[in-house]
Amino acid sequence: MHPFTYTRVSDTREALNAGRRGGRYIAGGTTLVDLMRETVERPEALVDISGLPLGEVTVTGRGGLRIGALVTMSEAAAHRKVRTLFPVISEALELSASAQLRNMATIGGNIMQRTRCTYFRDVTADCNRREPGSGCAALEGVNRTHAILGTSDACVATHPSDVAVAFAALEAQVLLLGPDGERQVAFVDFLLRPGSTPNREQALRKGELITAVEIPALSRPLKSGYLKVRDRQSYEFALTSAAVALHVRGGVIREARVAAGGVGTVPWKLPAVERHLVGERPSDSLWTAAAAKAAEGARPLQHNRFKVELLQRTVERQLRIVGGTK
């Protein structure tokens, strides 16, 4: 591990000043510390923001939620309003990591976590995300767990977060505070596809701090849930996953929110699936037809072609569960 300075801040102004000088924000440290040990990350200065007043969950408007950036994963998953209003969030969190990590990791840190690509974490391997211009070893390497959606010739790494998939489905907003004031970014725009600059992963400006994730109020009744498919049943990242939220009234689907994880370079919103659902009556044939659109635009690699069918089957299964026809 390389030498670094450590500063613990007590208010947001102090944090922003340190961030503007190049300091890296840290709270639970469940990702960044690992990357520092592996010398993938070499920050010169750490700014501990765990003491900032960003640890609350509040109801907004007519049933929306604001989850503070420093709320831990376990706190968010257990919160009564999260479980009542948007169970898809609780389910995604409870299927993430281990209980010990969920007790430490924060919501802000979770959506900022970097890929679990083996080549990214191996400093001897070529990786454009870690070292721009060096190449992507995954393209011709072992790429079974890599992305089939949103990829480029520069990077095929997946985003590992489960709750980020739920946030994408629910069309959440990321609330930011920086030297120029406050702003909001749509969650689907906050995490960036790799394109030709995979080293730029979030739509953050220098020194900006995530203060909360806000989920808008959606029409009621709303049923939602998260399904995760993985190689083993605990402490494993998704091969594919599906976050689904449906508003069904009068026997007709009025609103649909669907996103997938484990298959995209970012949590992957599925608008074609959503469009196919809205205005229709729930049925087995509808779920099958809608799920068939989940892998549109997929570019599978040598070892992960199975993900196309797996994604479709996972989305179909979760539509049946949430839609009440399983």
Backbone bond lengths (Angstrom), bond angles and torsions (degrees), N, CA, C in turn:
res aa  C-N    CA-C-N  psi(-1)  N-CA   C-N-CA  omega(-1)  CA-C   N-CA-C  phi
1 M - - - 1.459 - - 1.526 108.77 -
2 H 1.312 116.30 135.93 1.459 121.88 -178.09 1.533 111.12 -84.21
3 P 1.318 118.20 152.64 1.472 121.25 -179.42 1.529 111.66 -60.25
4 F 1.343 116.37 145.27 1.460 121.44 177.38 1.517 108.33 -154.12
5 T 1.316 115.76 159.51 1.464 120.71 174.83 1.534 108.64 -97.14
6 Y 1.332 114.74 155.89 1.463 120.47 -178.68 1.516 108.77 -131.61
7 T 1.350 115.45 128.22 1.455 121.21 178.54 1.516 109.27 -130.76
8 R 1.322 116.36 131.79 1.470 120.66 175.74 1.524 107.81 -103.81
9 V 1.335 116.73 123.32 1.465 120.44 -175.75 1.524 109.84 -105.10
10 S 1.327 115.12 156.53 1.463 120.33 -176.26 1.522 113.29 -116.71
11 D 1.330 118.21 -9.49 1.462 119.91 176.23 1.523 109.79 -145.72
12 T 1.328 116.09 162.79 1.468 120.51 -173.60 1.530 111.96 -66.84
13 R 1.336 117.82 -33.64 1.467 119.20 179.26 1.524 110.69 -62.11
14 E 1.322 115.93 -43.98 1.455 120.60 178.30 1.532 110.40 -63.33
15 A 1.327 116.57 -39.46 1.462 120.66 178.89 1.517 111.08 -63.99
16 L 1.329 116.79 -45.49 1.462 120.42 -178.47 1.527 111.42 -64.52
17 N 1.325 117.15 -38.94 1.464 119.92 177.67 1.523 110.73 -62.10
18 A 1.329 115.99 -42.28 1.467 119.53 179.05 1.522 111.02 -68.26
19 G 1.331 116.95 -39.07 1.454 120.39 178.14 1.510 112.49 -66.21
20 R 1.316 117.10 -36.42 1.461 120.77 178.84 1.526 110.89 -66.04
21 R 1.334 116.70 -27.20 1.466 120.65 178.13 1.534 112.22 -84.34
22 G 1.331 116.37 3.43 1.461 119.62 176.29 1.509 115.23 105.44
23 G 1.341 118.16 3.13 1.453 120.65 179.42 1.521 111.90 -68.81
24 R 1.317 116.47 147.37 1.469 122.21 177.90 1.519 109.32 -99.95
25 Y 1.315 116.12 126.87 1.459 120.61 -179.71 1.527 110.50 -71.80
26 I 1.337 115.05 140.89 1.456 120.82 178.03 1.521 108.40 -144.32
27 A 1.344 116.04 141.57 1.465 120.81 176.07 1.525 107.93 -129.26
28 G 1.338 117.43 -89.25 1.458 119.53 177.42 1.521 112.76 -68.20
29 G 1.322 116.59 -33.55 1.460 121.66 175.74 1.518 114.88 74.86
30 T 1.335 117.55 14.01 1.466 119.59 -172.81 1.530 113.27 -70.65
31 T 1.316 117.44 -19.72 1.464 120.35 176.24 1.524 111.77 -105.47
32 L 1.317 116.02 -50.25 1.457 120.19 -173.29 1.528 112.07 -62.21
33 V 1.309 117.89 -41.78 1.466 120.20 -179.00 1.529 110.50 -62.66
34 D 1.333 117.00 -40.68 1.465 120.20 176.79 1.527 110.88 -59.62
35 L 1.317 116.32 -45.51 1.463 120.34 -178.20 1.526 111.13 -67.03
36 M 1.309 117.37 -31.89 1.469 120.48 176.29 1.528 110.60 -68.65
37 R 1.313 116.63 -40.12 1.469 120.01 177.36 1.535 111.09 -60.72
38 E 1.317 115.03 -38.15 1.463 120.04 -177.85 1.528 112.44 -85.20
39 T 1.337 117.32 1.64 1.472 126.45 -178.46 1.528 112.65 60.86
40 V 1.330 116.45 19.64 1.465 119.73 171.74 1.522 109.43 -72.12
41 E 1.318 116.09 -40.55 1.461 122.42 175.44 1.526 108.20 -109.12
42 R 1.352 116.17 137.80 1.456 120.79 179.44 1.528 110.81 -134.77
43 P 1.319 118.31 60.82 1.464 120.14 -178.93 1.525 111.38 -67.20
44 E 1.297 115.99 143.34 1.463 120.57 177.93 1.524 111.84 -84.97
45 A 1.334 116.15 -21.91 1.468 119.37 -178.14 1.512 110.02 -146.03
46 L 1.341 116.54 131.95 1.454 123.03 174.89 1.528 109.10 -107.96
47 V 1.335 115.09 137.77 1.457 121.52 179.10 1.520 107.85 -118.73
48 D 1.324 116.94 108.66 1.451 122.45 -177.26 1.523 109.72 -79.75
49 I 1.336 116.44 112.41 1.466 121.11 -176.90 1.532 112.00 -104.62
50 S 1.317 117.53 12.14 1.465 120.46 -174.06 1.524 113.10 -64.38
51 G 1.342 117.91 -17.27 1.454 120.56 179.14 1.509 114.51 -91.38
52 L 1.325 118.82 1.60 1.467 120.94 -179.04 1.533 110.70 -76.15
53 P 1.329 117.23 153.44 1.473 121.22 -177.52 1.530 112.33 -81.55
54 L 1.310 115.67 64.21 1.474 121.39 -176.95 1.526 110.31 -125.35
55 G 1.336 116.63 31.80 1.450 120.51 -172.70 1.509 114.90 -113.86
56 E 1.331 118.32 32.03 1.465 120.64 -177.29 1.530 111.35 -115.35
57 V 1.328 115.73 150.72 1.461 123.44 169.32 1.519 107.25 -111.58
58 T 1.342 117.24 124.26 1.464 120.71 -177.93 1.525 110.02 -131.76
59 V 1.330 114.94 150.19 1.459 121.49 175.83 1.520 108.71 -86.74
60 T 1.317 116.52 136.08 1.459 121.66 -179.50 1.523 109.97 -121.03
61 G 1.333 116.09 151.35 1.459 120.14 174.38 1.510 112.63 53.54
62 R 1.328 115.54 -133.51 1.463 121.32 -177.08 1.528 111.45 -102.78
63 G 1.291 115.55 41.00 1.447 118.37 176.39 1.509 114.40 118.79
64 G 1.337 116.97 21.61 1.452 120.25 170.79 1.519 109.60 -87.20
65 L 1.317 116.57 175.79 1.459 121.48 -179.39 1.517 110.62 -135.13
66 R 1.327 115.13 143.69 1.465 120.83 168.87 1.521 107.05 -119.96
67 I 1.329 115.63 119.55 1.462 121.72 -179.22 1.524 108.18 -108.56
68 G 1.315 117.03 114.89 1.454 121.31 -178.12 1.524 111.90 -60.98
69 A 1.315 115.54 148.71 1.461 120.97 -175.37 1.518 112.55 -62.15
70 L 1.336 117.65 -26.17 1.465 120.41 -177.40 1.528 113.22 -99.41
71 V 1.314 117.20 7.91 1.465 119.64 169.92 1.529 107.22 -66.75
72 T 1.313 117.47 130.87 1.461 118.55 179.57 1.525 109.98 -74.70
73 M 1.307 115.03 161.00 1.457 120.14 179.45 1.519 111.42 -59.23
74 S 1.329 116.68 -41.84 1.463 119.60 -179.14 1.528 111.34 -68.34
75 E 1.328 117.56 -38.14 1.464 120.68 177.76 1.523 110.94 -63.65
76 A 1.318 116.44 -44.86 1.466 119.87 179.80 1.521 111.24 -64.09
77 A 1.329 116.51 -43.01 1.464 120.17 -178.45 1.523 111.93 -62.57
78 A 1.341 116.70 -35.56 1.463 121.20 -175.96 1.523 113.44 -87.88
79 H 1.321 117.99 -11.86 1.460 120.61 -174.22 1.528 110.22 -63.70
80 R 1.330 115.85 133.56 1.468 120.91 -174.59 1.528 112.13 -59.85
81 K 1.315 117.78 -42.28 1.462 120.36 -177.88 1.534 111.67 -70.39
82 V 1.320 116.99 -35.60 1.464 119.30 176.86 1.526 109.43 -63.88
83 R 1.329 116.29 -45.85 1.460 120.71 -177.52 1.527 111.59 -66.78
84 T 1.333 116.54 -32.83 1.468 120.61 -177.99 1.522 112.09 -80.23
85 L 1.336 116.52 -48.02 1.455 120.49 -173.88 1.524 112.91 -80.94
86 F 1.333 116.85 -41.79 1.453 120.76 -174.57 1.526 110.65 -138.94
87 P 1.334 117.83 72.89 1.467 120.02 -179.23 1.520 113.72 -58.35
88 V 1.325 118.03 -22.50 1.468 120.25 177.46 1.526 110.73 -58.36
89 I 1.339 117.80 -32.90 1.463 121.08 179.21 1.522 110.11 -69.93
90 S 1.322 116.27 -48.15 1.468 119.93 179.46 1.516 111.28 -59.81
91 E 1.334 116.32 -44.26 1.462 119.72 -178.32 1.521 111.30 -64.04
92 A 1.335 117.16 -41.38 1.462 120.33 178.96 1.522 111.19 -63.26
93 L 1.325 116.40 -40.83 1.464 120.10 179.57 1.524 111.64 -67.27
94 E 1.309 116.96 -41.79 1.465 120.20 -176.83 1.527 112.57 -71.37
95 L 1.328 116.53 -17.84 1.465 120.81 176.10 1.529 111.92 -94.00
96 S 1.316 116.43 8.53 1.461 121.85 -177.73 1.523 111.47 -101.48
97 A 1.307 117.10 140.84 1.466 123.81 167.73 1.533 112.05 49.48
98 S 1.326 115.70 -148.65 1.467 122.57 178.11 1.521 108.44 -115.18
99 A 1.335 116.50 166.06 1.460 119.95 179.50 1.521 111.42 -58.94
100 Q 1.336 117.04 -39.04 1.463 120.66 -179.37 1.532 111.11 -63.51
101 L 1.328 115.99 -43.11 1.465 118.88 179.33 1.520 111.17 -68.58
102 R 1.328 117.16 -38.94 1.466 119.35 179.21 1.526 111.65 -63.67
103 N 1.315 116.95 -28.37 1.465 120.29 177.86 1.526 112.55 -73.05
104 M 1.316 117.02 -21.08 1.473 121.95 -178.34 1.524 112.51 -102.70
105 A 1.327 116.69 -42.66 1.469 121.19 -171.78 1.527 111.01 -70.90
106 T 1.319 116.20 143.81 1.455 122.04 -178.91 1.528 110.62 -104.19
107 I 1.315 115.58 163.14 1.463 120.62 178.69 1.530 110.63 -62.87
108 G 1.336 116.66 -44.04 1.462 119.46 178.23 1.513 112.61 -61.87
109 G 1.319 116.01 -43.14 1.457 119.91 178.72 1.508 112.46 -67.28
110 N 1.335 117.26 -35.14 1.453 120.83 -179.11 1.521 111.85 -61.76
111 I 1.317 117.08 -45.93 1.473 118.35 -178.22 1.526 111.71 -75.41
112 M 1.339 116.93 -15.15 1.466 121.00 177.14 1.520 112.72 -91.19
113 Q 1.336 117.69 -5.70 1.464 119.24 -174.42 1.524 110.66 -63.04
114 R 1.309 115.08 150.36 1.445 120.96 -177.68 1.527 110.76 -95.15
115 T 1.306 116.04 168.24 1.457 121.26 -171.73 1.527 112.77 -61.25
116 R 1.327 114.90 155.60 1.460 121.49 174.97 1.527 111.65 -96.48
117 C 1.317 117.42 14.61 1.460 121.11 177.98 1.533 110.19 -55.28
118 T 1.320 115.70 128.12 1.476 120.87 -178.19 1.520 111.42 -58.34
119 Y 1.308 116.98 -38.54 1.468 120.52 -176.22 1.532 111.44 -72.73
120 F 1.333 117.01 -31.87 1.462 120.60 174.56 1.525 110.69 -63.25
121 R 1.331 116.42 -38.64 1.460 121.10 -176.12 1.529 113.36 -87.49
122 D 1.306 117.15 -4.37 1.468 121.79 176.39 1.529 107.77 -103.10
123 V 1.316 117.30 104.63 1.466 120.52 -172.73 1.531 112.55 -69.27
124 T 1.328 117.87 -6.90 1.467 120.31 175.98 1.532 111.62 -90.20
125 A 1.342 117.62 -9.14 1.466 121.68 -177.31 1.522 110.98 -95.52
126 D 1.319 115.82 154.02 1.469 120.73 175.27 1.523 109.70 -71.18
127 C 1.331 116.24 130.85 1.464 120.52 -179.72 1.521 109.52 -154.85
128 N 1.323 116.61 113.03 1.461 121.17 179.30 1.520 112.44 -66.59
129 R 1.310 117.30 -25.52 1.464 120.37 179.66 1.522 110.55 -72.28
130 R 1.311 116.11 -36.95 1.465 120.93 -179.93 1.524 111.14 -87.45
131 E 1.330 116.94 -38.29 1.468 122.40 -177.96 1.528 108.63 -137.89
132 P 1.331 117.76 91.28 1.469 121.15 -175.46 1.522 112.50 -51.23
133 G 1.346 114.58 134.02 1.459 120.75 177.81 1.507 115.09 90.11
134 S 1.348 117.36 -4.24 1.465 119.58 -176.54 1.521 112.73 -83.25
135 G 1.340 117.56 -19.62 1.455 121.31 -177.51 1.513 111.69 110.85
136 C 1.329 115.68 176.22 1.472 121.70 -179.99 1.521 108.71 -126.90
137 A 1.317 116.57 104.31 1.460 121.31 -177.92 1.524 112.21 -65.96
138 A 1.331 117.42 -23.58 1.465 120.25 -177.23 1.517 112.70 -69.36
139 L 1.323 117.81 -25.20 1.460 120.24 -176.79 1.526 111.87 -58.94
140 E 1.309 116.38 -39.61 1.469 120.86 -179.94 1.524 111.50 -112.56
141 G 1.307 117.27 3.39 1.459 121.06 -177.54 1.513 111.82 -96.60
142 V 1.322 115.62 -152.50 1.459 121.57 177.15 1.527 107.25 -82.41
143 N 1.322 117.04 109.44 1.459 120.24 -171.79 1.533 113.07 -123.93
144 R 1.310 117.07 28.38 1.457 121.86 -178.61 1.523 112.65 -57.55
145 T 1.325 117.69 -39.59 1.467 121.08 -175.06 1.526 113.07 -94.58
146 H 1.313 117.25 6.67 1.462 120.06 -173.83 1.527 112.75 -86.32
147 A 1.331 115.40 176.73 1.459 121.91 -171.19 1.526 112.16 -77.72
148 I 1.336 114.17 151.98 1.456 121.21 171.86 1.530 111.12 -118.34
149 L 1.331 117.27 -5.54 1.461 122.62 -179.38 1.525 109.77 -128.35
150 G 1.333 116.03 138.76 1.460 120.14 177.59 1.503 114.27 75.61
151 T 1.326 117.70 16.67 1.454 121.10 -177.21 1.519 111.69 -83.30
152 S 1.318 115.56 167.24 1.461 121.97 174.04 1.517 108.12 -142.44
153 D 1.317 116.51 175.35 1.464 120.27 177.26 1.523 111.69 -68.89
154 A 1.356 116.31 -11.39 1.460 120.28 -178.18 1.520 113.10 -96.29
155 C 1.352 117.80 -21.73 1.468 119.17 -174.85 1.524 110.85 -164.52
156 V 1.337 114.83 138.65 1.469 121.04 177.17 1.535 111.03 -129.12
157 A 1.323 117.27 21.92 1.467 121.50 -176.98 1.523 110.83 -77.78
158 T 1.333 116.64 144.46 1.460 121.68 177.42 1.527 111.04 -88.77
159 H 1.323 115.20 156.11 1.461 120.09 169.09 1.520 107.57 -86.47
160 P 1.348 119.06 131.34 1.464 120.46 -168.96 1.519 116.67 -87.63
161 S 1.326 119.03 -10.92 1.460 120.80 -171.65 1.528 112.38 -70.40
162 D 1.333 116.15 137.69 1.463 121.79 172.52 1.521 111.13 -84.27
163 V 1.329 117.27 -47.85 1.461 118.74 -176.30 1.527 111.24 -66.32
164 A 1.325 117.62 -25.07 1.466 120.02 176.51 1.524 110.81 -62.92
165 V 1.323 117.61 -30.98 1.465 121.07 177.53 1.526 109.59 -66.77
166 A 1.331 116.25 -42.63 1.465 120.17 176.80 1.527 110.78 -63.42
167 F 1.326 117.56 -42.66 1.465 120.80 178.35 1.522 111.40 -61.66
168 A 1.329 116.68 -41.06 1.462 120.11 178.84 1.525 110.45 -63.75
169 A 1.333 116.86 -44.72 1.457 120.22 179.87 1.519 111.36 -60.61
170 L 1.327 116.94 -40.84 1.467 122.14 -175.65 1.523 112.82 -83.52
171 E 1.324 116.93 2.86 1.474 122.89 177.93 1.524 111.62 56.71
172 A 1.318 114.25 49.73 1.463 121.97 179.83 1.525 111.48 -70.85
173 Q 1.310 114.63 166.48 1.460 123.22 174.32 1.523 108.78 -118.87
174 V 1.336 116.77 143.47 1.462 121.67 173.72 1.522 107.61 -99.31
175 L 1.320 116.22 124.41 1.462 121.50 179.38 1.524 108.83 -94.10
176 L 1.336 115.25 128.85 1.456 121.64 -174.12 1.519 110.33 -125.07
177 L 1.326 114.88 148.10 1.455 122.04 174.78 1.517 107.75 -129.00
178 G 1.342 116.13 127.60 1.457 120.02 -178.30 1.506 112.00 -141.81
179 P 1.316 116.87 -175.80 1.466 121.03 179.76 1.525 113.02 -57.31
180 D 1.344 116.94 -26.42 1.470 120.97 -179.57 1.520 112.70 -97.25
181 G 1.327 117.80 9.93 1.453 120.71 177.73 1.511 113.24 108.34
182 E 1.339 115.48 -161.17 1.454 121.99 -176.62 1.521 110.97 -93.85
183 R 1.328 115.70 150.31 1.461 120.68 171.71 1.522 109.18 -156.83
184 Q 1.333 115.26 164.49 1.457 121.75 177.94 1.516 109.48 -121.10
185 V 1.326 115.44 143.97 1.460 121.59 176.67 1.522 107.73 -129.97
186 A 1.317 117.06 131.04 1.459 120.06 175.60 1.522 109.49 -57.57
187 F 1.325 116.50 137.70 1.459 119.14 -175.65 1.520 111.94 -56.55
188 V 1.322 117.32 -38.64 1.465 119.97 -178.22 1.525 112.04 -68.33
189 D 1.325 117.35 -14.59 1.470 121.26 176.65 1.527 112.16 -102.02
190 F 1.334 116.38 -12.51 1.461 120.05 -176.89 1.524 111.76 -72.99
191 L 1.327 116.56 -44.24 1.464 120.67 176.91 1.520 108.32 -91.35
192 L 1.319 116.22 126.83 1.457 121.63 -169.44 1.522 112.17 -98.21
193 R 1.324 115.55 138.76 1.464 120.21 171.15 1.528 108.66 -67.20
194 P 1.326 117.16 152.65 1.463 118.71 -171.68 1.521 114.77 -67.75
195 G 1.343 118.56 -41.17 1.458 119.70 -176.33 1.514 110.60 49.15
196 S 1.317 116.13 -132.66 1.469 121.17 177.64 1.522 112.23 -98.17
197 T 1.355 117.07 1.89 1.474 120.94 -179.26 1.531 110.01 -129.69
198 P 1.335 118.59 63.03 1.462 120.37 -176.79 1.518 113.96 -65.50
199 N 1.333 118.05 -15.54 1.459 120.89 177.39 1.529 111.94 -71.91
200 R 1.323 117.92 -15.49 1.473 121.61 176.01 1.528 107.67 -100.19
201 E 1.329 116.26 107.06 1.457 120.64 -167.71 1.526 114.22 -105.98
202 Q 1.332 118.13 -22.84 1.463 121.06 -179.44 1.520 110.03 -132.38
203 A 1.330 114.58 154.11 1.464 120.65 179.66 1.523 110.32 -85.05
204 L 1.324 116.03 54.14 1.456 122.74 179.86 1.513 111.02 -100.61
205 R 1.316 115.67 141.75 1.452 120.75 171.15 1.528 109.03 -92.58
206 K 1.314 116.70 160.53 1.461 120.72 -175.47 1.523 110.79 -56.96
207 G 1.332 115.04 127.87 1.457 120.65 176.18 1.512 115.00 83.80
208 E 1.345 118.25 -4.13 1.458 119.46 -178.37 1.529 111.36 -69.84
209 L 1.318 113.74 149.03 1.456 122.68 -177.08 1.524 108.68 -123.18
210 I 1.330 117.30 130.87 1.464 120.57 172.75 1.525 107.97 -73.48
211 T 1.325 116.90 126.45 1.465 120.34 178.84 1.526 112.08 -104.00
212 A 1.334 117.79 -29.46 1.463 120.01 -178.55 1.519 110.04 -168.71
213 V 1.321 114.51 164.85 1.466 122.42 166.83 1.520 106.31 -116.38
214 E 1.321 116.21 129.14 1.464 120.58 -176.28 1.520 110.15 -115.70
215 I 1.330 115.92 127.43 1.460 121.78 178.59 1.525 107.63 -104.62
216 P 1.320 118.08 126.00 1.466 119.40 -177.89 1.521 111.48 -70.91
217 A 1.323 115.93 157.24 1.458 120.45 174.33 1.523 108.85 -67.38
218 L 1.317 116.54 134.16 1.458 121.71 176.93 1.528 109.54 -116.52
219 S 1.307 115.23 157.92 1.462 120.82 -176.51 1.520 111.01 -58.50
220 R 1.321 115.86 145.80 1.458 123.01 178.86 1.528 109.71 -112.46
221 P 1.340 117.28 148.75 1.470 127.59 1.69 1.521 111.38 -74.68
222 L 1.315 115.43 144.50 1.460 121.95 179.18 1.523 108.69 -124.43
223 K 1.326 115.90 126.11 1.458 120.88 174.12 1.519 108.25 -110.57
224 S 1.326 116.25 137.91 1.458 118.57 -178.41 1.515 110.66 -148.09
225 G 1.325 115.69 159.74 1.456 120.26 178.23 1.510 111.68 -171.54
226 Y 1.328 114.96 167.66 1.468 122.14 -176.47 1.519 108.91 -130.56
227 L 1.318 116.12 133.26 1.456 122.63 178.09 1.517 109.01 -123.50
228 K 1.329 116.97 130.79 1.465 122.50 -176.14 1.522 109.52 -125.46
229 V 1.329 116.34 128.14 1.462 122.51 177.05 1.526 108.10 -110.83
230 R 1.323 116.65 127.52 1.456 121.04 -175.35 1.527 110.09 -147.69
231 D 1.312 116.17 170.87 1.458 120.54 -176.21 1.519 112.71 -71.20
232 R 1.326 116.87 -29.03 1.457 120.88 175.60 1.522 107.91 -139.78
233 Q 1.307 117.17 165.74 1.459 121.15 -168.50 1.526 115.23 -86.86
234 S 1.324 118.25 -1.98 1.464 118.47 178.33 1.518 110.54 -143.22
235 Y 1.324 114.75 146.81 1.464 122.53 173.12 1.532 111.96 49.93
236 E 1.319 115.76 53.54 1.457 120.61 -178.76 1.527 108.90 -144.70
237 F 1.315 115.55 147.51 1.459 120.77 179.49 1.524 110.06 -82.74
238 A 1.318 116.08 158.27 1.460 121.40 -172.06 1.525 111.98 -74.50
239 L 1.332 115.45 137.49 1.462 120.19 162.17 1.519 108.47 -76.02
240 T 1.303 115.20 -39.43 1.457 122.13 169.40 1.517 108.32 -159.53
241 S 1.314 116.54 158.64 1.457 121.16 178.37 1.519 108.61 -152.70
242 A 1.331 115.64 163.65 1.460 120.48 179.60 1.515 110.23 -141.58
243 A 1.329 115.77 129.07 1.457 123.14 172.79 1.527 107.70 -109.49
244 V 1.326 116.14 124.98 1.467 120.88 -174.86 1.522 109.26 -131.34
245 A 1.330 116.67 136.26 1.462 122.88 171.66 1.524 107.82 -135.44
246 L 1.336 116.93 127.32 1.461 122.08 -176.96 1.525 110.64 -128.03
247 H 1.325 115.03 135.77 1.464 121.77 170.40 1.522 106.96 -109.28
248 V 1.329 115.57 110.58 1.458 121.70 -178.61 1.530 108.40 -115.31
249 R 1.320 115.35 123.10 1.470 120.47 179.56 1.526 108.72 -136.85
250 G 1.331 115.46 133.58 1.454 119.65 -178.46 1.516 113.25 62.91
251 G 1.332 115.76 28.46 1.452 119.99 178.60 1.508 114.50 76.77
252 V 1.351 117.32 10.77 1.470 122.06 -178.34 1.528 108.92 -126.19
253 I 1.323 116.75 139.65 1.473 121.48 176.59 1.520 108.57 -74.85
254 R 1.317 116.48 114.30 1.474 121.67 -177.93 1.529 111.73 -92.45
255 E 1.336 116.15 -34.55 1.467 120.87 178.29 1.519 108.59 -141.83
256 A 1.335 116.09 146.23 1.467 121.20 177.49 1.518 108.74 -140.31
257 R 1.327 115.95 134.09 1.458 122.87 176.34 1.531 107.15 -127.54
258 V 1.320 116.91 118.55 1.468 120.76 -175.36 1.524 109.60 -138.32
259 A 1.328 116.46 134.51 1.469 121.98 175.28 1.523 108.72 -145.58
260 A 1.331 115.33 159.11 1.465 121.37 -177.99 1.517 110.17 -125.31
261 G 1.325 115.44 150.91 1.459 122.07 175.97 1.517 110.73 -126.34
262 G 1.324 116.32 167.08 1.452 121.78 178.07 1.509 114.46 77.08
263 V 1.331 116.87 -4.27 1.467 120.52 -176.46 1.526 112.90 -124.47
264 G 1.326 117.33 -9.22 1.455 121.00 -176.45 1.520 112.32 -121.00
265 T 1.304 115.28 158.74 1.457 120.07 175.18 1.522 111.23 -70.07
266 V 1.336 115.57 -16.59 1.465 124.00 170.35 1.524 106.36 -137.95
267 P 1.341 119.20 164.47 1.462 119.07 172.09 1.526 108.91 -53.67
268 W 1.331 116.82 130.16 1.463 120.07 -164.24 1.526 111.54 -106.44
269 K 1.331 115.85 108.01 1.465 121.18 175.06 1.528 108.56 -68.92
270 L 1.348 116.01 144.41 1.464 121.21 -176.02 1.529 110.47 -119.76
271 P 1.334 117.55 73.45 1.472 120.53 -176.93 1.522 113.58 -64.02
272 A 1.338 118.15 -31.69 1.470 119.69 179.28 1.522 110.77 -65.27
273 V 1.334 116.47 -38.17 1.464 120.96 176.12 1.527 109.85 -65.08
274 E 1.327 116.10 -44.83 1.463 120.73 -178.84 1.525 111.06 -60.78
275 R 1.330 117.14 -45.78 1.467 120.77 -178.98 1.526 111.30 -61.48
276 H 1.323 116.04 -36.32 1.471 119.68 -178.55 1.523 111.86 -69.20
277 L 1.319 117.27 -24.26 1.459 121.83 -176.59 1.521 113.52 -86.28
278 V 1.330 116.78 -39.62 1.462 121.25 -171.19 1.535 110.87 -64.35
279 G 1.329 114.76 130.71 1.454 121.37 179.39 1.513 114.12 89.64
280 E 1.331 117.06 -1.23 1.457 121.43 -177.35 1.528 111.05 -106.15
281 R 1.321 115.10 161.75 1.459 121.48 175.83 1.530 109.53 -92.87
282 P 1.333 117.83 134.01 1.464 120.15 -179.60 1.523 111.75 -55.41
283 S 1.331 114.77 133.42 1.463 120.31 177.23 1.514 108.58 -163.07
284 D 1.315 116.49 160.61 1.457 120.58 178.26 1.516 111.30 -59.64
285 S 1.316 116.84 -41.62 1.468 119.73 -178.72 1.521 111.41 -67.15
286 L 1.329 116.80 -33.52 1.472 119.67 178.48 1.516 110.53 -66.00
287 W 1.339 117.91 -45.87 1.470 120.84 -179.52 1.535 110.43 -59.36
288 T 1.322 116.53 -42.51 1.461 120.38 -178.62 1.528 111.01 -64.67
289 A 1.327 116.10 -45.83 1.459 120.06 -178.36 1.528 111.58 -66.26
290 A 1.335 116.54 -40.52 1.469 119.94 179.56 1.518 110.81 -66.72
291 A 1.329 117.08 -44.44 1.465 120.76 -177.80 1.518 112.23 -64.80
292 A 1.320 117.65 -26.76 1.462 120.99 178.89 1.525 111.75 -61.99
293 K 1.327 116.52 -19.91 1.461 121.13 -179.54 1.530 112.93 -90.08
294 A 1.332 117.13 -2.37 1.465 120.62 -173.09 1.524 113.03 -65.85
295 A 1.322 117.76 -31.04 1.467 120.73 -174.98 1.521 112.84 -101.62
296 E 1.326 117.75 19.41 1.462 120.16 178.53 1.526 110.09 -59.88
297 G 1.335 115.54 130.91 1.461 120.45 -179.87 1.511 114.65 84.55
298 A 1.323 117.72 6.35 1.469 120.69 -178.34 1.522 111.75 -66.92
299 R 1.328 114.81 143.78 1.468 122.24 176.93 1.532 108.12 -127.55
300 P 1.329 117.17 76.09 1.466 119.23 -177.88 1.515 112.61 -67.49
301 L 1.322 115.37 154.63 1.458 122.95 179.27 1.530 109.27 -102.69
302 Q 1.312 115.51 -173.27 1.463 120.97 -173.82 1.521 113.22 -56.70
303 H 1.362 116.01 -43.53 1.461 119.55 -171.80 1.522 114.64 -102.13
304 N 1.341 118.60 -3.69 1.469 118.22 -175.14 1.525 113.64 -121.70
305 R 1.322 116.93 25.73 1.467 119.33 177.78 1.523 111.75 -62.57
306 F 1.318 116.28 -27.63 1.466 120.56 179.03 1.516 112.66 -60.92
307 K 1.341 117.04 -21.07 1.463 120.29 -176.83 1.527 112.94 -67.79
308 V 1.318 117.71 -24.24 1.465 119.46 179.01 1.522 109.95 -61.89
309 E 1.315 116.93 -54.30 1.464 120.40 179.54 1.525 111.10 -68.08
310 L 1.325 117.10 -38.43 1.462 119.88 -179.62 1.522 110.75 -62.21
311 L 1.312 117.70 -40.81 1.465 121.55 177.64 1.523 110.20 -61.21
312 Q 1.316 117.43 -47.82 1.462 120.92 -178.98 1.528 111.10 -60.82
313 R 1.315 116.10 -42.95 1.465 119.87 -179.19 1.534 111.36 -68.12
314 T 1.332 116.62 -36.40 1.468 120.31 179.90 1.525 110.83 -67.73
315 V 1.324 116.97 -44.33 1.461 120.75 178.03 1.530 110.21 -62.85
316 E 1.331 116.46 -44.18 1.463 119.45 179.54 1.527 110.82 -60.94
317 R 1.308 116.46 -44.89 1.461 120.37 179.96 1.513 111.44 -60.20
318 Q 1.326 117.57 -44.15 1.467 119.44 -177.80 1.524 111.83 -72.58
319 L 1.308 118.11 -31.63 1.478 119.99 173.66 1.529 110.35 -62.41
320 R 1.318 115.87 -41.15 1.464 119.29 178.81 1.535 111.15 -64.69
321 I 1.338 116.25 -40.70 1.462 120.46 -178.96 1.530 110.60 -65.45
322 V 1.321 116.37 -52.04 1.463 120.50 -177.55 1.527 111.18 -69.74
323 G 1.348 115.16 -36.10 1.463 119.43 -179.31 1.515 114.21 -77.26
324 G 1.328 116.64 -7.28 1.443 120.28 174.19 1.509 115.49 82.06
325 T 1.352 117.88 21.21 1.476 119.98 -179.81 1.508 111.69 -123.42
326 K 1.337 117.36 25.04 1.469 119.38 -178.35 1.526 110.90 -67.72
